[in-house]
């Protein structure tokens, strides 16, 4: 059984490996994923966003400072998230909400590459808040909000 922390790491592992089915398997059917200033709702919405990624993008995500948020932390962050997502949903009893930093390293010169990648750069550092709910078959991500903190130049 995956723990909530494991599920967060699996989501980004699958995203980096371009395993779209693996990404979708970490999500609830009514998931909301807010990324790059856009809200993607449901598995179809997330799948469409994944399909729009450049086929030659090489990316790796690094997660740090993960912690489970208290009800006080959640309430404070709700106010921040409502500024970008007016349709922010309330959580359910038993949900776990994790906060963490996410750094993304990218390279895309129009041709497929694999590690080791010579080139690329630190693209962005974001604050991420992820809500997870427990289902009969384990934990699933029900919403994930990614807000940029630092956006770096490409050189």
N, CA, C and O of each residue as an XYZ file, in Angstrom:
620
protein
N       0.842     -1.180      0.000
C       0.000      0.000      0.000
C       0.891      1.248      0.000
O       1.879      1.317      0.730
N       0.531      2.214     -0.814
C       1.278      3.458     -0.868
C       0.844      4.404      0.238
O      -0.348      4.564      0.502
N       1.813      5.024      0.876
C       1.510      6.079      1.829
C       1.301      7.370      1.038
O       1.694      7.444     -0.127
N       0.696      8.379      1.642
C       0.553      9.656      0.934
C       1.889     10.209      0.435
O       1.969     10.721     -0.682
N       2.937     10.107      1.256
C       4.243     10.599      0.823
C       4.749      9.821     -0.393
O       5.274     10.411     -1.338
N       4.590      8.503     -0.365
C       4.992      7.680     -1.510
C       4.248      8.092     -2.769
O       4.830      8.158     -3.852
N       2.970      8.368     -2.622
C       2.145      8.711     -3.779
C       2.615     10.006     -4.432
O       2.612     10.119     -5.658
N       3.016     10.980     -3.624
C       3.548     12.235     -4.166
C       4.784     11.949     -5.004
O       4.911     12.455     -6.119
N       5.681     11.153     -4.483
C       6.907     10.826     -5.216
C       6.600     10.004     -6.464
O       7.204     10.223     -7.515
N       5.670      9.065     -6.356
C       5.295      8.257     -7.529
C       4.712      9.133     -8.627
O       5.030      8.945     -9.801
N       3.862     10.087     -8.261
C       3.272     10.998     -9.245
C       4.377     11.656    -10.072
O       4.324     11.636    -11.301
N       5.371     12.236     -9.408
C       6.419     12.960    -10.143
C       7.376     12.009    -10.857
O       7.910     12.355    -11.910
N       7.601     10.827    -10.309
C       8.411      9.833    -11.016
C       7.739      9.482    -12.345
O       8.382      9.480    -13.395
N       6.460      9.193    -12.287
C       5.727      8.845    -13.508
C       5.683     10.028    -14.475
O       5.818      9.844    -15.684
N       5.497     11.225    -13.956
C       5.492     12.416    -14.812
C       6.826     12.557    -15.536
O       6.856     12.799    -16.743
N       7.925     12.406    -14.808
C       9.255     12.523    -15.414
C       9.528     11.407    -16.421
O      10.217     11.622    -17.418
N       8.996     10.239    -16.166
C       9.205      9.093    -17.064
C       8.228      9.077    -18.238
O       8.264      8.170    -19.070
N       7.359     10.080    -18.302
C       6.347     10.197    -19.342
C       5.379      9.006    -19.319
O       4.865      8.579    -20.353
N       5.150      8.489    -18.121
C       4.220      7.387    -17.904
C       2.867      7.995    -17.534
O       2.505      8.064    -16.359
N       2.134      8.429    -18.542
C       0.863      9.111    -18.291
C      -0.139      8.219    -17.563
O      -0.878      8.695    -16.701
N      -0.169      6.944    -17.897
C      -1.073      6.030    -17.189
C      -0.690      5.942    -15.712
O      -1.562      5.877    -14.846
N       0.608      5.941    -15.426
C       1.074      5.919    -14.048
C       0.670      7.178    -13.297
O       0.268      7.110    -12.135
N       0.775      8.335    -13.960
C       0.334      9.587    -13.348
C      -1.152      9.486    -13.014
O      -1.559      9.762    -11.886
N      -1.949      9.094    -13.988
C      -3.399      9.024    -13.801
C      -3.786      8.039    -12.703
O      -4.797      8.233    -12.028
N      -2.996      6.989    -12.519
C      -3.295      5.987    -11.489
C      -3.127      6.543    -10.075
O      -3.625      5.945     -9.121
N      -2.437      7.674     -9.923
C      -2.264      8.280     -8.593
C      -3.406      9.228     -8.248
O      -3.470      9.740     -7.130
N      -4.305      9.465     -9.196
C      -5.306     10.517     -9.056
C      -6.719      9.980     -8.846
O      -7.072      8.911     -9.343
N      -7.517     10.739     -8.104
C      -8.943     10.454     -7.984
C      -9.626     10.853     -9.288
O      -9.107     11.688    -10.029
N     -10.767     10.272     -9.570
C     -11.451     10.548    -10.848
C     -11.875     12.008    -10.978
O     -11.971     12.526    -12.091
N     -12.129     12.672     -9.859
C     -12.558     14.076     -9.910
C     -11.435     15.034     -9.510
O     -11.693     16.126     -9.002
N     -10.197     14.620     -9.742
C      -9.027     15.399     -9.362
C      -9.067     16.810     -9.955
O      -9.648     17.043    -11.015
N      -8.435     17.734     -9.245
C      -8.160     19.074     -9.766
C      -6.653     19.272     -9.672
O      -6.057     19.102     -8.608
N      -6.045     19.634    -10.805
C      -4.607     19.906    -10.837
C      -4.427     21.309    -11.376
O      -4.728     21.586    -12.537
N      -3.932     22.198    -10.519
C      -3.685     23.579    -10.910
C      -2.190     23.719    -11.151
O      -1.390     23.638    -10.219
N      -1.817     23.930    -12.416
C      -0.399     24.051    -12.770
C      -0.253     25.050    -13.903
O      -1.128     25.173    -14.760
N       0.848     25.750    -13.896
C       1.162     26.728    -14.935
C       0.004     27.696    -15.158
O      -0.288     28.089    -16.287
N      -0.647     28.071    -14.062
C      -1.730     29.048    -14.129
C      -3.045     28.525    -14.664
O      -3.975     29.302    -14.881
N      -3.144     27.218    -14.881
C      -4.367     26.642    -15.427
C      -4.901     25.544    -14.521
O      -4.151     24.812    -13.875
N      -6.223     25.459    -14.498
C      -6.922     24.446    -13.700
C      -7.331     23.304    -14.624
O      -8.035     23.519    -15.611
N      -6.892     22.102    -14.304
C      -7.250     20.901    -15.071
C      -8.106     20.041    -14.163
O      -7.678     19.660    -13.074
N      -9.321     19.735    -14.611
C     -10.267     19.008    -13.766
C     -10.572     17.637    -14.351
O     -10.753     17.482    -15.558
N     -10.625     16.644    -13.464
C     -10.954     15.278    -13.855
C      -9.807     14.602    -14.578
O      -8.857     15.252    -15.016
N      -9.910     13.293    -14.696
C      -8.857     12.533    -15.371
C      -8.720     12.937    -16.836
O      -7.613     12.947    -17.374
N      -9.839     13.270    -17.485
C      -9.764     13.698    -18.884
C      -9.016     15.021    -19.018
O      -8.223     15.197    -19.943
N      -9.266     15.951    -18.097
C      -8.572     17.234    -18.135
C      -7.082     17.088    -17.898
O      -6.279     17.727    -18.578
N      -6.706     16.256    -16.945
C      -5.293     16.017    -16.668
C      -4.649     15.294    -17.842
O      -3.540     15.640    -18.250
N      -5.331     14.298    -18.386
C      -4.795     13.561    -19.529
C      -4.541     14.495    -20.709
O      -3.508     14.392    -21.370
N      -5.469     15.396    -20.974
C      -5.293     16.358    -22.077
C      -4.075     17.242    -21.819
O      -3.314     17.521    -22.745
N      -3.878     17.686    -20.579
C      -2.709     18.519    -20.248
C      -1.419     17.731    -20.453
O      -0.437     18.274    -20.959
N      -1.412     16.467    -20.069
C      -0.222     15.637    -20.251
C       0.091     15.441    -21.726
O       1.258     15.433    -22.117
N      -0.936     15.283    -22.545
C      -0.748     15.082    -23.983
C      -0.163     16.313    -24.664
O       0.463     16.197    -25.718
N      -0.360     17.498    -24.071
C       0.158     18.739    -24.668
C       1.630     18.988    -24.361
O       2.225     19.909    -24.919
N       2.220     18.195    -23.496
C       3.646     18.380    -23.183
C       4.496     18.077    -24.409
O       4.185     17.180    -25.193
N       5.562     18.830    -24.560
C       6.476     18.611    -25.675
C       6.997     17.177    -25.644
O       7.419     16.702    -24.590
N       6.975     16.483    -26.777
C       7.454     15.100    -26.789
C       8.964     14.989    -26.582
O       9.465     13.901    -26.299
N       9.699     16.098    -26.719
C      11.150     16.056    -26.540
C      11.604     16.697    -25.226
O      12.802     16.846    -24.986
N      10.648     17.072    -24.382
C      10.995     17.669    -23.089
C      11.605     16.615    -22.175
O      11.006     15.567    -21.931
N      12.790     16.900    -21.678
C      13.429     16.076    -20.648
C      13.328     16.873    -19.358
O      13.847     17.986    -19.277
N      12.670     16.321    -18.354
C      12.427     17.047    -17.111
C      12.610     16.111    -15.928
O      12.299     14.922    -15.997
N      13.117     16.670    -14.852
C      13.205     15.944    -13.590
C      12.753     16.884    -12.489
O      13.148     18.048    -12.435
N      11.911     16.348    -11.610
C      11.361     17.115    -10.493
C      12.012     16.650     -9.194
O      12.210     15.453     -8.984
N      12.340     17.597     -8.333
C      12.933     17.314     -7.032
C      12.002     17.885     -5.967
O      11.663     19.067     -5.996
N      11.599     17.046     -5.040
C      10.662     17.413     -3.979
C      11.447     17.593     -2.687
O      12.326     16.793     -2.367
N      11.121     18.657     -1.944
C      11.787     18.873     -0.658
C      10.829     19.512      0.342
O       9.771     20.026     -0.022
N      11.226     19.465      1.602
C      10.506     20.112      2.695
C       9.048     19.649      2.789
O       8.148     20.463      2.996
N       8.819     18.358      2.640
C       7.467     17.798      2.698
C       7.006     17.700      4.151
O       7.728     17.198      5.012
N       5.795     18.187      4.407
C       5.206     17.997      5.729
C       3.695     17.960      5.612
O       3.110     18.498      4.672
N       3.071     17.306      6.595
C       1.614     17.267      6.660
C       1.128     18.546      7.331
O       1.576     18.892      8.425
N       0.219     19.239      6.675
C      -0.268     20.523      7.162
C      -1.296     20.334      8.280
O      -2.099     19.401      8.253
N      -1.256     21.231      9.253
C      -2.260     21.263     10.312
C      -3.518     21.952      9.774
O      -3.480     22.573      8.711
N      -4.610     21.845     10.492
C      -5.843     22.532     10.073
C      -5.621     24.038      9.984
O      -6.178     24.695      9.105
N      -4.823     24.582     10.875
C      -4.493     26.014     10.832
C      -3.725     26.359      9.563
O      -4.016     27.360      8.907
N      -2.730     25.517      9.213
C      -1.951     25.731      7.977
C      -2.857     25.652      6.750
O      -2.743     26.456      5.825
N      -3.753     24.674      6.757
C      -4.655     24.481      5.621
C      -5.541     25.707      5.440
O      -5.703     26.201      4.324
N      -6.111     26.195      6.534
C      -6.989     27.374      6.452
C      -6.237     28.577      5.914
O      -6.769     29.317      5.086
N      -5.015     28.787      6.369
C      -4.221     29.918      5.893
C      -3.884     29.764      4.408
O      -3.935     30.736      3.654
N      -3.542     28.554      3.992
C      -3.189     28.352      2.585
C      -4.419     28.383      1.683
O      -4.306     28.718      0.504
N      -5.597     28.039      2.220
C      -6.834     28.159      1.431
C      -7.001     29.585      0.925
O      -7.378     29.798     -0.227
N      -6.724     30.556      1.777
C      -6.867     31.958      1.373
C      -5.939     32.284      0.208
O      -6.332     32.987     -0.723
N      -4.724     31.780      0.258
C      -3.771     31.998     -0.838
C      -4.250     31.317     -2.115
O      -4.215     31.915     -3.190
N      -4.695     30.076     -1.999
C      -5.105     29.319     -3.186
C      -6.371     29.879     -3.822
O      -6.524     29.821     -5.042
N      -7.268     30.415     -3.024
C      -8.497     31.004     -3.589
C      -8.203     32.202     -4.489
O      -9.013     32.543     -5.351
N      -7.055     32.839     -4.295
C      -6.672     33.963     -5.153
C      -6.385     33.512     -6.577
O      -6.551     34.289     -7.517
N      -5.959     32.271     -6.748
C      -5.653     31.754     -8.082
C      -6.684     30.741     -8.565
O      -6.826     30.532     -9.770
N      -7.395     30.116     -7.653
C      -8.392     29.104     -7.996
C      -9.677     29.410     -7.240
O      -9.875     28.953     -6.115
N     -10.542     30.186     -7.873
C     -11.798     30.586     -7.250
C     -12.738     29.431     -6.973
O     -13.704     29.586     -6.226
N     -12.471     28.272     -7.566
C     -13.319     27.097     -7.359
C     -12.682     26.091     -6.404
O     -12.998     24.902     -6.452
N     -11.788     26.565     -5.539
C     -11.134     25.685     -4.575
C     -12.186     24.940     -3.754
O     -13.087     25.542     -3.171
N     -12.047     23.626     -3.724
C     -13.015     22.793     -3.015
C     -12.599     22.587     -1.565
O     -11.408     22.540     -1.259
N     -13.566     22.464     -0.684
C     -13.216     22.137      0.705
C     -12.780     20.673      0.790
O     -13.195     19.843     -0.019
N     -11.960     20.378      1.755
C     -11.520     19.007      1.949
C     -12.565     18.186      2.682
O     -13.528     18.715      3.239
N     -12.351     16.893      2.667
C     -13.236     15.972      3.366
C     -12.563     15.504      4.653
O     -11.338     15.537      4.772
N     -13.359     15.079      5.592
C     -12.831     14.520      6.827
C     -11.951     13.319      6.482
O     -12.327     12.474      5.670
N     -10.800     13.257      7.099
C      -9.887     12.144      6.841
C      -8.868     12.425      5.760
O      -7.936     11.641      5.578
N      -9.017     13.528      5.032
C      -8.022     13.898      4.023
C      -6.694     14.230      4.693
O      -6.648     14.641      5.852
N      -5.644     14.048      3.956
C      -4.312     14.489      4.368
C      -3.872     15.546      3.368
O      -4.036     15.377      2.160
N      -3.311     16.640      3.879
C      -2.830     17.710      3.017
C      -1.337     17.867      3.258
O      -0.890     18.085      4.384
N      -0.575     17.752      2.173
C       0.875     17.872      2.251
C       1.323     19.160      1.566
O       0.772     19.564      0.542
N       2.322     19.785      2.149
C       2.954     20.973      1.577
C       4.396     20.611      1.268
O       5.030     19.867      2.016
N       4.918     21.140      0.154
C       6.315     20.871     -0.193
C       6.781     21.845     -1.266
O       5.987     22.531     -1.911
N       8.091     21.878     -1.430
C       8.696     22.629     -2.523
C       9.002     21.669     -3.655
O       9.318     20.499     -3.439
N       8.900     22.189     -4.857
C       9.155     21.401     -6.052
C      10.072     22.188     -6.969
O       9.750     23.304     -7.376
N      11.213     21.603     -7.290
C      12.136     22.214     -8.242
C      12.112     21.387     -9.519
O      12.139     20.158     -9.474
N      12.063     22.071    -10.654
C      12.019     21.385    -11.940
C      13.226     21.746    -12.787
O      13.517     22.921    -13.010
N      13.919     20.724    -13.253
C      15.057     20.891    -14.152
C      14.615     20.448    -15.541
O      14.051     19.364    -15.691
N      14.863     21.271    -16.557
C      14.353     20.963    -17.891
C      15.408     21.131    -18.977
O      16.379     21.874    -18.832
N      15.179     20.418    -20.056
C      15.974     20.546    -21.276
C      15.065     20.156    -22.433
O      14.378     19.136    -22.377
N      15.065     20.967    -23.475
C      14.283     20.645    -24.671
C      14.887     21.379    -25.863
O      14.677     22.580    -26.035
N      15.636     20.651    -26.681
C      16.204     21.245    -27.893
C      15.534     20.699    -29.152
O      16.043     20.871    -30.260
N      14.395     20.043    -28.973
C      13.655     19.523    -30.117
C      13.999     18.098    -30.497
O      13.381     17.533    -31.399
N      14.978     17.506    -29.823
C      15.313     16.108    -30.077
C      15.257     15.347    -28.757
O      15.600     15.898    -27.711
N      14.834     14.100    -28.794
C      14.755     13.321    -27.555
C      16.142     13.114    -26.940
O      17.108     12.846    -27.654
N      16.235     13.240    -25.621
C      17.470     12.973    -24.889
C      17.152     12.097    -23.690
O      16.010     12.000    -23.242
N      18.198     11.467    -23.189
C      18.075     10.687    -21.972
C      19.251     11.036    -21.071
O      20.212     11.671    -21.503
N      19.164     10.622    -19.837
C      20.245     10.892    -18.887
C      21.485     10.100    -19.275
O      21.371      8.966    -19.741
N      22.648     10.669    -19.093
C      22.855     12.005    -18.553
C      22.568     13.073    -19.615
O      22.950     12.943    -20.778
N      21.899     14.102    -19.184
C      21.538     15.206    -20.062
C      22.592     16.303    -19.902
O      22.798     16.819    -18.804
N      23.249     16.651    -20.994
C      24.251     17.712    -20.963
C      23.590     18.992    -21.431
O      23.281     19.159    -22.611
N      23.382     19.873    -20.500
C      22.639     21.091    -20.775
C      21.471     21.151    -19.816
O      21.469     20.498    -18.772
N      20.512     21.914    -20.170
C      19.353     22.053    -19.304
C      19.615     23.070    -18.210
O      20.703     23.635    -18.100
N      18.595     23.284    -17.413
C      18.695     24.299    -16.366
C      17.604     24.097    -15.320
O      16.609     23.404    -15.533
N      17.840     24.735    -14.191
C      16.791     24.810    -13.180
C      15.744     25.752    -13.733
O      16.010     26.934    -13.946
N      14.571     25.235    -13.960
C      13.504     25.992    -14.612
C      12.665     26.774    -13.612
O      12.400     27.959    -13.811
N      12.249     26.114    -12.541
C      11.301     26.742    -11.632
C      11.366     26.077    -10.262
O      11.671     24.891    -10.141
N      11.072     26.869     -9.237
C      10.832     26.322     -7.904
C       9.441     26.772     -7.498
O       9.124     27.961     -7.533
N       8.620     25.814     -7.115
C       7.228     26.094     -6.776
C       6.907     25.611     -5.373
O       7.572     24.732     -4.825
N       5.869     26.212     -4.809
C       5.248     25.680     -3.600
C       4.066     24.846     -4.079
O       3.284     25.282     -4.924
N       3.949     23.647     -3.528
C       2.870     22.747     -3.925
C       2.090     22.326     -2.687
O       2.662     21.987     -1.651
N       0.777     22.357     -2.824
C      -0.102     21.823     -1.788
C      -0.940     20.731     -2.427
O      -1.621     20.956     -3.427
N      -0.880     19.546     -1.838
C      -1.575     18.392     -2.385
C      -2.488     17.795     -1.326
O      -2.065     17.505     -0.207
N      -3.751     17.619     -1.705
C      -4.741     16.981     -0.824
C      -4.947     15.543     -1.318
O      -5.117     15.300     -2.513
N      -4.927     14.607     -0.380
C      -5.120     13.200     -0.694
C      -6.276     12.650      0.122
O      -6.459     13.014      1.284
N      -7.055     11.767     -0.496
C      -8.153     11.079      0.177
C      -7.908      9.583      0.102
O      -7.280      9.077     -0.828
N      -8.418      8.901      1.098
C      -8.289      7.440      1.141
C      -9.518      6.815      0.492
O     -10.656      7.135      0.838
N      -9.265      5.924     -0.451
C     -10.308      5.165     -1.139
C     -10.148      3.695     -0.770
O      -9.184      3.329     -0.098
N     -11.073      2.857     -1.198
C     -11.014      1.431     -0.866
C      -9.690      0.797     -1.289
O      -9.184     -0.096     -0.610
N      -9.133      1.255     -2.404
C      -7.891      0.664     -2.918
C      -6.649      1.459     -2.535
O      -5.563      1.171     -3.040
N      -6.776      2.444     -1.661
C      -5.608      3.201     -1.192
C      -5.781      4.703     -1.369
O      -6.865      5.188     -1.691
N      -4.709      5.414     -1.154
C      -4.717      6.873     -1.247
C      -4.722      7.324     -2.699
O      -4.153      6.666     -3.570
N      -5.375      8.458     -2.948
C      -5.386      9.097     -4.264
C      -5.271     10.603     -4.068
O      -5.730     11.149     -3.064
N      -4.661     11.255     -5.026
C      -4.569     12.715     -5.028
C      -5.904     13.259     -5.508
O      -6.393     12.878     -6.572
N      -6.500     14.167     -4.706
C      -7.775     14.769     -5.096
C      -7.600     16.208     -5.571
O      -8.387     16.696     -6.381
N      -6.574     16.883     -5.069
C      -6.224     18.167     -5.678
C      -4.766     18.490     -5.424
O      -4.191     18.150     -4.391
N      -4.195     19.158     -6.404
C      -2.783     19.539     -6.369
C      -2.690     20.946     -6.944
O      -3.065     21.188     -8.091
N      -2.186     21.865     -6.135
C      -2.004     23.253     -6.571
C      -0.516     23.573     -6.553
O       0.151     23.416     -5.530
N      -0.003     24.023     -7.693
C       1.408     24.328     -7.853
C       1.543     25.818     -8.163
O       1.090     26.293     -9.204
N       2.175     26.545     -7.239
C       2.341     27.989     -7.411
C       3.826     28.326     -7.499
O       4.582     27.982     -6.590
N       4.263     28.991     -8.571
C       5.685     29.298     -8.718
C       6.173     30.281     -7.659
O       5.493     31.251     -7.326
N       7.358     30.009     -7.145
C       8.036     30.914     -6.226
C       9.191     31.620     -6.926
O       9.377     32.829     -6.783
N       9.967     30.840     -7.689
C      11.075     31.358     -8.482
C      10.958     30.794     -9.879
O      10.710     29.601    -10.056
N      11.135     31.650    -10.877
C      11.211     31.201    -12.264
C      12.557     31.660    -12.785
O      12.877     32.848    -12.737
N      13.346     30.722    -13.284
C      14.729     30.998    -13.647
C      14.864     31.194    -15.155
O      14.079     30.659    -15.938
N      15.862     31.959    -15.540
C      16.196     32.135    -16.953
C      16.629     30.797    -17.531
O      17.056     29.899    -16.805
N      16.514     30.678    -18.834
C      16.854     29.394    -19.480
C      18.340     29.222    -19.707
O      18.762     28.141    -20.117
N      19.143     30.221    -19.465
C      20.595     30.074    -19.704
C      21.352     30.066    -18.409
O      22.577     29.951    -18.410
